[in-house]
Amino acid sequence: MKRELQNKLFEKYPDIFRQKDMPEQETAMCWGISCGDGWYTLLDELCNSIDNRLRNVNRNRTTDEKLVCEAVQVKEKFGGLCFYIAGGDDYIKGLIDLAGSLSYRICSKCGDQSSPQKKRGWVYTLCDNCS
């Protein structure tokens, strides 16, 4: 993902992407978001939903009881979005599963409707124009 789009997500959701500045011995998030620009909107919607969940659940909790969710790796794998986290709950994990499923219908390059395609041994989710 282009650095400018990645940084927009980092700035908009600092609690989710808290690990971005940690060393590689502690997190894979130090490598940034490793997928195409076409999934920016999908990631933005996912992070917004996670952020809303955290705010709603944590509204009346003390600091020690707060639910946290931090991205430890965000990448494309076998043509789909993989969003790995530390923390969260079943609701957030369901949101991540839904986003992963939706990614197989969104071109990872431009964001248009698409389907997975195999090219030279790799699986990509690209529309006809981008493939």
N, C-alpha and C positions, 0 to 999 in steps of 0.2 A: 504494500500500500504506500502511496506517496506520503512522504514525511508530513506535508501540510495537512492532509486528511487525518493521518494518525494523530498529529498534535491537537487537532480539533477535538478528537475523542478524548485524548488525555486531559485536556483543559476542561472539557465539559463534565467529565466523570472522574475527578481526581481520586476519590475513594476506591473506585473499582480498579483503576490503573496505578495504584500506589506502588506496586512492585516494579514499575518501569525503570526506576533508577537504582535498583538493587543489583549486586554483582551476579554473574552467571553461575556461581557456585550455589546461589540461593534461589534463583528463578530463571525461567526461560523468557520472561517478559522483557528482560534487558535487550533482547533481539528485536523488540518492537512487534508490530502486527504484521504477520507474514501471509497476506492474502491480497487479492486484487482489489482495485478501487471500486469495482462494481458492487462489492458487498458493504460499502460504507454505510448506506442507508439501513441495511439489515442490522449491522453492528450498532448503529446509533439507536435504532428502535429497541434492540435487545438491551443495551446498557440503560436506556431510559426506563424500561420496564423493571430492570433489576434495581435501579436507583429508587424508583417509586416503591417497590416492595420493601427495600431497606428502610426508607423513611416511614412508611406506614407501620411496619413491625416495631421499629425502634422508638416510635413516638413517646411512649410512656415507660420506657425501660431505663434503668441506670446504666452507666458506662460499662460496668462489668457484665451486664446481661445483653448488651447490644449484639444484634446479628450483623456479621460482617461478610463481605463477599469481595474477594480480590482476584483479578485475572492473573494467572501464572503463565499462561501461554495462549496465544490466539494465532491460528494458522489455517491453511487449507491443507487437507489430507484426503487423498482418493476422491478429489472433486467436490468435497464438502467442507463446510466450516467446522472447525474444532475450537471450542472455547473452554479452556480448562481453568478451573477456579480452586481457590482455597476458601473454605467456609460455605456460606449459602445455606439453603434449606431445600426441601423437596420442590417447593413452588418455583424457586429460581432454577433448579436443575431441569424442571419441566420447560421453562422458558428457553433455556439453552438447547434442549432437545428439539423444541419447535423451530428455533432459528437454524439449527443444523439441518433439519429436514427441508426447510424452505430454501436453504442455500443451493440445493440440487436443482432448483427451478429458476435460479437467478444467475445470469452471466457474471462470472467473477471479474471480468474485464470492464464491461460497460453498464451492467445492472439490468439489462433487458431480460425478457423471458428466455429460458434456455433449458438444456438438458445435458447430463454428463456425456462426454465423448472420450474415447480412448485414442491417444496419439503417441506413437513411438513408445509404448509401454507405460505411459502416464495417463491418469484420468484427470480431465479438466471439465469444469462446467462452463461452457461457452455457448453463446448464441451463434446462429449461422454466419452472421457478419463478422464476428470476431474469430471464428475458427478458420 
